[in-house]
């Protein structure tokens, strides 16, 4: 498995150190501070407990599906969102009891294991890797769908970022895109949608994050315009303080991982359009518009902890100009996600 890393924010975008990873890649969680409750009450810069999550994205011309297994240290949760091209959408966001209802291990790719089940609603989801292939399956009677999905992670090109989000405390993320997908999704109306020919991607993050964490995130995986023979394309853009300001902006294109410059986000309050564009006004490397189709929202105000999340599902259109090259890639309705997250945890 090939891992490509981007560790320095001032590094030239196209120069991403590369290396080969042999065997598993466990992301061990460091010891918690001596008194987590005191940190929580003081609202200091450091979140008192480590966080970790596995977020899965699946796309086909007919659907965008996202599922997250999240362990916040003091509570665990599972969420999913199914967005269909027809405009229909179903979602689930539930807290879960560790061990009884929820499990998530520390391995982001080889050896990953995650599951969630709710005996009351009879919903259950699981994800596991075996011999280089990830199997994700589950059913949600309330939303009315059952899913079985498979995708290979070997050979794999992954983006790995290690950042000191708070001094002396580290966090790491491993992201993949454009993994060939197969499987099916059965809907409550009797239809079966094929996942064959679609794409899968994973966001595996673990570590200590700032007590007050804010970020914007854009992520897509699909096929570029017909000008490029509909070849697979994926990209990841982020802006915020979750990894100490490390640049994790990258493009998966023609079997390469290419670094891209810092970006800004704009989200309209009165429409379903988002913009993702190069931070420098003179730099036209990134010019994207996101058209929201549906969204998952979660707003909680619980005193010492709070969450304000908007995770929008839709399509990207625009251009990406490759660094140190004259090539400009035209993006036409590539499916993906835009996220606005503001949490106190």
Secondary structure, DSSP 4 states (H G I P E B T S, - for coil): -EEEE---TTS-TT---EEE--S--B-PPPPPPTTHHHHHHHT-SB-SS-EEEEEEEEE-SSEEEEEEEEE-SS-EEEEEEEEETTS-EEEEEEEE-BTTTEEE-SBSSTT-EEEEEETTTTEEEEEEEETTEEEEEEEETTTTEEEEEEEE-SS-EEEEEEEEEETTEEEEEEE---EEEEEEEEETTS-EEE-TT-EEEEEEEEE--BSEEEEEEEEEEEE--GGGTT-EEEEEEEEESTTTT----EEEETTEEEE---EEEEE-SSSSEEEEEESSTT--SEEEEEEEEEEEEEEEEETTEEEEEEEEEEEEEEEEEPTTSS-EEEEEEEEEEEEEEEEE-
